[in-house]
Amino acid sequence: MKRIIVRKDAYYDSVFLMLINQDVKKTDSISEAVVAMGTDMNRDLLKGMNMSNADVESATANDLIVALEGETEDALNQAETAAYSLLKKKSRTSEQAFRPTSLAAAVEVLPQANLVLLSIPGAFVAREARKALERGLHVMVFSDNVPLQDEIRLKQMARDKGLLFMGPDCGTAIINGKPLAFANVIRRGPIGIVAASGSGLQELTCSIDKAGSGITQAIGTGGRDVTQDVGGISMLMGIEALAADGETTVISLISKPPAETVVDSAIEALRKSAKPAVVHFIGARRRQDEDKIRFAPSLEDCASIAVELAGGRKHNPTEFALSDDEIAGIVADQSASFGKKQKYLRGLFCGGTLAEEALFVMQEALGGVYSNVHPDEGYRLADPTVSREHTIIDLGDDTFTVGRPHPMIDVSIRNEQLEKELRGGDMALLLLDFVLGYGAHRDPAGAMVDAITAARRAAADDGGYLAVVASVTGTDGDPQSLTAQRRTLQEVGCVVMPSNVQAARLALKIMQKVR
Amino acid sequence: MSVAKINQLFSGDLKAINLGLEEFTASLQHEGAEALQVDWKPPAGGDRHMVQLLERVESNSALKRDQANDQAVERLMKSKPTLIDIGIAADVVPGMHKKLVLHSGPPVTWDKMAGPVRGAVIGGLIYEGLAKGPTEAEELAASGDIEYAPCHHHDAVGPMAGIMTSSMPVWIMKNETFGNTAYCTLNEGLGKVLRYGANSNEVIKRLKWMGDVLSPVLKQALEMHGPIDMKNLIAQVLQMGDEGHNRNRAGTSLFIREMAPYLVMLDRSKQELSEVLKFMHTNDHFFLNLTMPACKAAVDAARDIDGSSMIVAMARNGTEFGIRVSGLGDQWFTGPASRVDGLYLPGYSEQDAARDVGDSVITETGGIGGFAMAAAPAIVKFVGGTPQDALTFTRRMYDITLRENDTYQIPALDFRGTPTGIDLFKIIETGVLPAINTGIAHKDPGVGMVGAGLVKPPLKCFHDAFEAYAERYGTKP
C-alpha cells in the first residue's frame, strides 16, 4: 500500500533530504520511500515510480513530498513519523540562530563578509553568484550543473571586478587556512596551490602536510575552467594572485589535462611569477622541466617537489616509501593464495582524480583497464555499474549520484558496488581510496570494514584470497584522524599505502603476479 | 587584470556567507572562521522561467529600478489624502453620466459578471429610476444601453460589488500633496446591502435615505468642521486595533467623534440627527469607505513612473482579480478571482460564497488592511488564527514591500512602520503573495454578506505582469 503526502511551502535542502530518505527507507516493511521537494525532476521520478497523484502533480519546488510504499498501515505510520522527526531535527537546529533568507539580508548581518560559498541547485547559481560579484564578494561554487554560458559570463564578470571565482563544480578549497566544502585540515606554510581538480587538491595538500610542510592558499577552479571555452580565467587569476602573495614562495599547479592554449597561458603566467613552481597534469605525459618550472609524475611527487622547492625535505624520486625488499615481501604475501578464477583488479573510487591517477598508473602495464572515466572510448565502460576485466570505477559519476549524495558522504554506494563485484567471482584485488576531511563521511573506513571483511571471507570460502589495497587521503588534524582511519583498515587486513599513487603502484605489482 | 582584491582576501580573515549545505557553515565555524548560513529557498518557487525573467530585469544596467521604486513609494508616503467634501457622482466624478455604472475590479462585461455584481447593478438601475423592478433592470442591464466601467478608471473605488451610479453621493478625497482626487460612495451598513448584491425595496429605500438625509447632513457638518486629514486619522486607528479594511470600529468611532460637535449645531430635527448618528454607530464599516479613497488618492500619485515595479492597484470584480503596475501604465493583469478562506455567518457555508470581489484591496496596496493585520489582533478569528498569526502575516509582507511606512505604525511590532509599497519584483522573487483580508458575499444576487476571511490572490496576474515588465524593462532573451 502507498501513502503520499504533500506539505506546502516547506523547503528543505536536497542533500539533507537524501540522507533522510536513506533513514526512512530502513524502516521495517517499507519497500519504497521518497522524501523530496516537488521539483520537475522529482515529480517525474515519482510518476515513473507510480507514486504520484494530483497533489504531487501540482507541487512546486517549495513543497515537500513524502511518498511511501509499505506492507502494512503500521509500517507506513512508522515511516511517516520517522520522516517528520528527522525533518524536525533540522528545523530545531535552524531555530537556534537567526537566519537571513537572502544574500542581500546576509550581507547586512555580516557586512565584512568577503566570500560566498554556493551549493544550491545549479540552475539557480548564476543569479546568486552574480549578486555576490556585484557586491564585491569572492565566490566559490560547489554546485555542478551550472550552464557553461553562465560560467563564462560569471568568470568574465569576476575578472573585470578582480574577484576570485572558484568553480562551478569546485569541491575543495582552503582560503586563509579555512576549509571550504570538502577540505582537509592542512598545516599553514609557504606553498600556494591552484587546482582544477577536487580530490586531486585534497591528495596534494595532504601529501604536503605529510611531508612536513604546509600551504598558504589552495584555490580550486572547477574542472571546466581549463577548457578552451572558459580559457582558464580562474586558473590564471589564481596564479597571478599567488605570484603577488608575500607568504607564497612556491606555486603548485595541478589539473586534468587542460586545453593547449590554457596550458600555454598557465605556464607563461608561472614564468612571469618568477617563483619556483611545480606542475602536474593528471593523466598526461610529463613535460620537460624548465628553469623555474618542474613537472611532476604524480600528485604525491608534485607535493614532494613543492616541499623541496620550499626548502623542506628533499624530494625522493622512488616509487615507494618502503624499501624494495619490503614491497617484494608484501607483493609475495598478497599474491600467494589467489584462486583460479581470480584474475582481475577492481578499483572502486570516491575521488574522481584519484581514480584517474590509478588508471594512468596501470593502463599500459596491465594491458588495458576499463573505466567510466577512461579517456580512450575503447576502454570506457558502457554501463558504469558493470565491471569488465580490469576495471576502475569513479563512483562520483552521475549514474551513482542521481538522487543520492556523493560517495564521499554516502558510503553505501561503494558497499553496494562491492557486492556486485563479488558476485562476478573473478576479482583478485580490490583497490580503494578513502577521503577524509570536512564535508566527507564521519568514519568512511569504519563504514566499510564489515563489507571488506565479508568480501574477504567470501573469497576464502571459495578457496581463494582477496587482496585489498587502500590509501587514505587525510591528515591527523582532520575530524576523522588519518592514523585512526588507517588503523581501522589495517585491522581487517587491508594493505594501506601512504598515497594514492603508491597504492596503485603496489596493486599493479600484485596484479602482475596473477598470471 | 588586477588581483589586488584577491590578495586582500588572502591577507585578512575569511568571513563567508554560505548558501546551501549547512555542513559547510559548521566546518568553517569549527575551524574558527566567521560563517553565516543563509536560509535559502529557490527563487520564484523554483519556476525557472520566472527566474530567467528576474535575470533579464536584473542584468539591464540601464534600468534604474531602485530609483524608480524609491520615487513611487515616496510619492505614496508623501501623499496627504484629505476628506474635503461630499458631492453627487454625476457632478464630481470624471466622466460620470446617467447610463454609466461603475463597478469594482478590472473591466468586466455583463455576461461575465458575478452574481453579487449583477445584483448590485440591478439595484443601481432601480435606484436611478432607469428600471421599475428587478426584471426590467436585468433586461436593461443586458441590453447594451448601459455602459460599464471600473471605478478605478474614474478616480474612484468601491467596496465589494463597488457599484456607483450617477446620482449617488460620494466622498471627495483630495491628495493635498499632489492635487489628485479620489471618490467613493458612502457605506450602507452590513447584511442585505447593495455592495453585496442585495437589491430589495429595503435596500433601495436605505440608499434613498442616504441620498436625502445622511449625505446632506454629513456634508453640512463637514463644511463646519473643515477638511479632515485622513493620514492622521488612519495612523490613530492602527493604534486602536483597526487595520482599515476588515476592522473599522475604531475609525468609525473616531469619525463620529469628529462630526458630533458639528452635527448637533445643524438646523435639523433631533430625529434626523439621531438617525444619522445611529446609522454610523451601528455600522462598524462606515469608515472603510473613507480609508479606501484615502488609499486610492495616495497610491494614484505613484502611478506611471517609468521603470517602477510597484503595484498601484489591486482589485477584483468577482470574476477576476487584477493588478496594475506603476511602470506599466493603464494595463490590467488578471487572473481568476479566488475563493475566500474564512468564517461564515450562521446558516451559511462555503457553498454559498461568491468569489473574491471588491476594490477594498486598495487598502493593502496603500500599506494597511491585511498588511497591518498585526495591528488588529481582534480580527484574526476570521481566519481561525491566533494573534501570533496576525504578527506573522504582517511580518511576511515586509518581504514583498519597498518601505516601512513613516506614518502608519504597529504597536505590537514595537511601532514598526507598516509594510508599504508592494513590489511586483519581490513577489516574483520570493513567491510570497500579498495577504488580503476581505468580506465574503453570497454568490446569488440580492442576498448579501455571508462571512469574512483571508484571500490569496491568483499567482497568474503577477506572473503575467512580470512577463510584461521583463519584456519592457529587461534585457532581450
Interface residues (C-beta under 8 A of the other chain):
Chain A: Y11 D13 V15 F16 M37 T39 T60 A61 N62 S94 R99 P100 T101 S102 L103 A105 A106 V107 V109 L110 Q112 A113 N114 L115 V116 L117 L118 S119 I120 P121 A123 F124 A126 R127 E128 R130 A132 G136 L137 H138 F142 S143 R159 K161 G162 L163 L164 I175 N176 G177 K178 P179 L180 A181 A183 V185 T216 Q217 L236 M237 G238 E240 A241 A244 D245 E247 Y438 G439 P479
Chain B: M1 S2 V3 A4 K5 I6 N7 Q8 L9 F10 G12 D13 L14 K15 A16 I17 N18 L19 G20 L21 E22 E23 F24 S27 L28 H30 E31 G32 A33 E34 L36 Q37 V38 D39 W40 K41 P42 P43 G45 G46 D47 R48 V51 L54 E55 E58 S59 D399 G431
